[in-house]
């Protein structure tokens, strides 16, 4: 699979942010209003596309796609120049509405097809049926590539037993605090492209304050975020960044004019403490994700 860009933006939805709790959302709506927040979201995503992001990582868990469609239209970037991903939400899996949800996304996005369809999580006892529904959408020409998200090796092995089409892309949590080297190696052995979400560990203090990153910032004249994103790229992993800040968006793209040495790559690898910051697909409540 050669047509997928080497870095992507995951804009989430206007209300989808781990940093905004329900109370803050209510306060924001009361004093400022949802339309302003949505306006800012559309402008921020459009700005990212104008800067050069071409892989758009989305999920039906974030929203119906209407605001994302507005952002793409406002950016002026042609559809054929974008690689658009969406994922099947857990709710659609649980309610047996995989097709219904996907068709609504296509309509709201004004698309004939998406470049990549994944499921958001391998919902226990349901993800294999979900995969079969996804394969039907591919057979109908509505999807170019199929992939998974948040799958351990045993999830993939179960898919391999029943699939008509093998997954081409897999997305899961990867960052220097949780390098996931064995799982990455397994995916690559199976010919599956690896994407990383939470690629900079949500600015976890245990990572940000590390002397090794401060040293590398000075050595390469780059920020610690750029250092980490470059580490992902050199590991053959596609980092998916979520920033609606114009300066950060630009900074995140500015990682292709330098390379980390093998020793510096190894130094970042050594930061690993197997600290998962998000959910373990073998131990979580899918109904709340």
Order of alpha helices (4+ residues) and beta strands (2+ residues): beta-alpha-alpha-beta-alpha-beta-alpha-alpha-beta-alpha-beta-alpha-beta-alpha-beta-alpha-alpha-alpha-beta-alpha-alpha
